Amino acid sequence: MPSAHTIIQVAVPVPLRQHFDYKLPADLDSPEAGCRVRVPFGRRQLVGVVMGISDSTAVEPERLKSIIEVIDATPILDDAMLGLLRWASGYYQSPLGEVIQAALPVALRHGAEARVSGPWVWSPNPEIGPHKLEALNRAPLQRKILQALFHSNKGLGVTELNAISSGWRSAMTALEGKSWVSKTEQACLQKIIAIPDTPPVPTEHQRQASTTILEKLGRYGCFLLHGVTGSGKTEVYLRIIGEVLQRGQQALVLVPEIGLTPQLVDRFRRRFAVPIAVLHSGLSDQERLCAWLMAASGDAPLVLGTRSAVFTPLARPGVIIIDEEHDGSFKQQEGFRYHARDLAVVRAHREQIPVVLGSATPSLESLHNSQCQRFQLLQLPQRAGNAQLPEVHLLDLRGLPIEEGISHPLKKALAACLERGEQSLLFLNRRGFAPVLMCYDCGWLAPCNRCDARLTLHKARGRLRCHHCGSDTPLISHCGSCASENLHPIGEGTQRLEDTLVARFPHARILRVDRDSTSGKGTLEEILRRIHNGEADILIGTQMLSKGHDFPNVTLVGVINADQGLYGLDFRAGEYLFQRIMQVAGRAGRSDKPGQVLIQTHHPDNPYLQALKNHDYAAFARFALHERQQTELAPYSHLVLLRAESPRSHAPLNFLHTAQQHAKKLLDQTQLPVQVMMAVASPMERRAGRYRAQLLMQSTTRPALRQFLGALLPELEKLRLSRTVRWSVDVDPMDMF
């Protein structure tokens, strides 16, 4: 109905699939679409984003609430980004307000001013010396902070101070009150003053790939860059970025994990004398906001980030690059469950720019898209320079004695590698000391009280931890069933492997790289520096060490347990295993030294492992795609997983059984080509104290599935049972667990 007021349509961060109408008070200027506003919502005040302006509303005049504040004078999200977010909301069946909130830096979600300001940095005043520490013996936190400031050449920012103590602010205020410390605002992005490296001469395959992609600048094209490990995919990226920067445009580069950003930033800085905006979860809110705004303004020509950086606005978009496109880290697993790779492709299409997906082990979805001519496949079949692919050997553990997880041939190879002064890398995708603590008298296994899982032993800290919910308890000395003291660790984790190697090779310098050893700020960078400087002989790592790192002196890679995950419950288990092992195998022999890979397995005849042995991704892909086609699984069908969870054991299945009935009734009415499976308990039914269940739906046609969900979900939201559980929709699920 027509309204006497200007009506502002606002997307609010609540789990409701609609925008909300508010009237604009006469004393406020009318905001544009993409501006933030503060609005009343129930008893709360929320920050929302304007989606449109109208002169009519379906809300009765007396129920219409007024906007409290217009936060932005100009839009923080342009029409292109708003369009992408609307599309993402519809495709992933997620409320628009929550989608927009996920796309914004935390500071902007809370109503902070969209202003480029550098982070605050604290430094000791010039006249203050270390002798002042003695005066702080009764103020240990002040003493600790002041000592850290003395050891820092550039001062300390919020991120570093948070790492010292969450209560640093009161201590810092006291130091400022003594006039011992002062704070200054740093430049948001440092000016780069450097002489870029001379680009290397490209290989013929690199030249062809670069030329093909560059021909698409200024229009859409999606390229799948499949290059063997060490083939120089990064050099192709650099050549494309260089041309984009020369044209005055911006490049957005996405990587799957924070750990890959330092080495890429280093490569970029040695090649391009331009400011680089870096966005990832390890930054403070102010640092992330600063980088986001510099990208949006165009002051940062080169933008590098992890998953959520796909939403970073660009003033002059030129190209999007997704490195390690196969990596599951690009899929958000909570809340708004988007896939950054897929959104990057959609964004590139909407903005008419090329997008490059790079990988040594492309996802089967991307490979299938190239076979269907949706993506253009570009290949780098050879390693750059004189490097050769390593020899791969399958060690059949059925006939080999094993000591603490290591077979005799692997021990012998490690000793020979040490003798030559070369580095070796052992891959075990299981952190902790041992995955199980077992009673030898009754067979009891130490359980997690909140999950259907076993506790992992972390021996060095004397703790038992659940790697699913994070619960942490002291190491016990008695069996929880029979009270026996005959408890023993079963299986190998990275910590146990480290102890074994220290005992076997006492003079070797051994470095363990997993989430436990790299939890502190800067620890991963320091470990990588030590590896590159030759300060380690044997590296032990989980999958975080297998992704994208270049270790020229690593000539031996040992895979401790290739069977882990080989026959998992997820239909993608074999694909994930192949990708992980091929990626870690690619760390060997990347310079002029030959490399070898030893894979320990009880299943040497497995077709995936045989393909690994021969570096034959094509054979693996043919076999895996044939399996998927036979079973009508992705990429030959499109999947949606309806998940439900509750502290009450029966509630999730009760809700999903009702949802299943509604779904089948809807199919009878519409005759849409959609299959609805049986509602079942999740493979791990109880996790973090909540019971979980799931309902799988699939279709060979995406539009039919989207139409089906558009009709089904509003019906489910009306159910009383829907308020007894926490439920969510996962479109294109990557994790079936």
Sequence and secondary structure as in RCSB ss.txt:
>XXXX:A:sequence
MPSAHTIIQVAVPVPLRQHFDYKLPADLDSPEAGCRVRVPFGRRQLVGVVMGISDSTAVEPERLKSIIEVIDATP
ILDDAMLGLLRWASGYYQSPLGEVIQAALPVALRHGAEARVSGPWVWSPNPEIGPHKLEALNRAPLQRKILQALF
HSNKGLGVTELNAISSGWRSAMTALEGKSWVSKTEQACLQKIIAIPDTPPVPTEHQRQASTTILEKLGRYGCFLL
HGVTGSGKTEVYLRIIGEVLQRGQQALVLVPEIGLTPQLVDRFRRRFAVPIAVLHSGLSDQERLCAWLMAASGDA
PLVLGTRSAVFTPLARPGVIIIDEEHDGSFKQQEGFRYHARDLAVVRAHREQIPVVLGSATPSLESLHNSQCQRF
QLLQLPQRAGNAQLPEVHLLDLRGLPIEEGISHPLKKALAACLERGEQSLLFLNRRGFAPVLMCYDCGWLAPCNR
CDARLTLHKARGRLRCHHCGSDTPLISHCGSCASENLHPIGEGTQRLEDTLVARFPHARILRVDRDSTSGKGTLE
EILRRIHNGEADILIGTQMLSKGHDFPNVTLVGVINADQGLYGLDFRAGEYLFQRIMQVAGRAGRSDKPGQVLIQ
THHPDNPYLQALKNHDYAAFARFALHERQQTELAPYSHLVLLRAESPRSHAPLNFLHTAQQHAKKLLDQTQLPVQ
VMMAVASPMERRAGRYRAQLLMQSTTRPALRQFLGALLPELEKLRLSRTVRWSVDVDPMDMF
>XXXX:A:secstr
 EEEEEEEEEE SSS SS EEEE  TTS    TT EEEEEETTEEEEEEEEEEEEE SS GGG  B  EE  SS 
SS HHHHHHHHHHHHHTT  HHHHHHHHS HHHHTT        EEEEE TT  GGGGGGGTT HHHHHHHHHHH
H SS EEHHHHHHH TTHHHHHHHHHHTTSEEEEE  SS              HHHHHHHHHHHTTTTS EEEEE
EE TTS HHHHHHHHHHHHHHTT EEEEE SSGGGHHHHHHHHHHH  S EEEE TTS HHHHHHHHHHHHHTS 
SEEEESGGGGG   SSEEEEEEETTT GGGB  SSS  BHHHHHHHHHHHHT EEEEEESS  HHHHHHHHTTSS
EEEEE S STT    EEEEEEGGGS EETTEEHHHHHHHHHHHHTT EEEEE S  SSBSEEEETTT  B B SS
SSSB EEEGGGTEEE TTT  EEE  SS TTT  S EEEES  HHHHHHHHHHHSTTS EEEESTTTT STTHHH
HHHHHHHTT  SEEEE GGGTSS   TTEEEEEES TTTTTT SSTTHHHHHHHHHHHHHTTSS SSS  EEEEE
ES TT HHHHHHHTT HHHHHHHHHHHHHHHT TTSSEEEEEEEEESSTTHHHHHHHHHHHHHHHHHHHH  S E
E   EEEEEEEETTEEEEEEEEEES HHHHHHHHHHHHHHHHH GGGGSSEEEEEES S   
